[in-house]
Amino acid sequence: MANRQKGVESLYQRKTNNDGCDGYPAGLTNQNIPLSARIVALADVYDALTSTRVYKSAFEPIVAKRMIEQEEAKHFDPAIVNAFRMS
């Protein structure tokens, strides 16, 4: 049950911005956002950017990576972006 709760928490908090601005639902910031949610947030955006949708073409992975790097500290945890950068 604990793992299920963590999964739900990750999905619930994944839209919270690292800086607390424009994020939701609890207005958490930085390290107060669960680690799993910070990881899922970056993965969710990367997937959205690199996937074709009916309303947009997919971005090339390198372009998506640069877009994510531009949001470091504002939208994404710098440590998570750094790990993503190294992958």
C-alpha positions in Angstrom: 0.0 0.0 0.0 2.9 2.4 0.7 4.2 2.0 -2.8 0.8 2.7 -4.2 0.5 5.8 -2.1 3.9 7.1 -3.3 2.8 6.5 -6.9 -0.4 8.4 -6.4 1.6 11.2 -4.7 4.1 11.3 -7.6 1.3 11.7 -10.1 -0.5 14.3 -8.0 2.5 16.5 -7.4 4.2 16.2 -10.9 2.8 19.5 -12.1 4.2 21.4 -9.1 7.0 23.8 -10.3 10.3 23.6 -8.5 10.1 27.3 -7.6 6.5 27.0 -6.4 5.2 29.5 -8.9 2.4 28.5 -11.2 2.5 25.0 -9.9 -0.2 23.1 -8.2 -1.8 21.6 -6.2 -0.2 22.2 -2.8 2.3 25.0 -3.7 5.3 23.0 -2.6 8.8 24.1 -3.5 12.2 22.6 -4.1 13.0 19.7 -1.7 9.4 19.7 -0.3 8.2 18.2 -3.6 8.6 14.4 -3.3 11.6 13.1 -5.3 9.5 10.8 -7.3 7.2 13.7 -8.4 10.3 15.7 -9.4 11.5 12.8 -11.6 8.1 12.2 -13.1 7.7 15.9 -13.8 10.7 15.9 -16.0 9.9 12.6 -17.7 6.3 13.7 -18.4 7.5 16.9 -20.1 10.2 15.1 -22.1 7.6 12.6 -23.3 5.2 15.3 -24.2 7.8 17.3 -26.1 9.2 14.3 -28.1 5.8 12.8 -28.9 3.7 13.6 -31.9 0.3 14.9 -31.0 -2.7 15.8 -33.2 -1.9 19.5 -32.5 1.9 19.4 -32.8 4.9 17.6 -34.3 7.4 15.9 -32.0 10.5 17.9 -31.1 13.9 16.2 -31.7 15.3 14.9 -28.5 18.2 17.4 -28.4 15.7 20.3 -28.8 13.5 18.8 -26.0 16.6 18.5 -23.8 17.5 22.1 -24.4 14.0 23.2 -23.6 14.1 21.3 -20.3 17.5 22.8 -19.4 16.1 26.3 -19.9 13.5 25.5 -17.2 16.1 24.3 -14.7 15.4 25.7 -11.2 12.1 27.3 -12.3 10.1 24.3 -13.4 12.5 21.4 -12.7 14.8 20.5 -9.8 18.4 21.3 -10.9 19.7 17.9 -9.5 17.1 16.1 -11.6 18.0 18.1 -14.7 21.7 17.4 -14.1 21.0 13.6 -13.9 19.0 13.9 -17.1 21.8 15.9 -18.8 24.3 13.1 -17.9 22.1 10.3 -19.3 
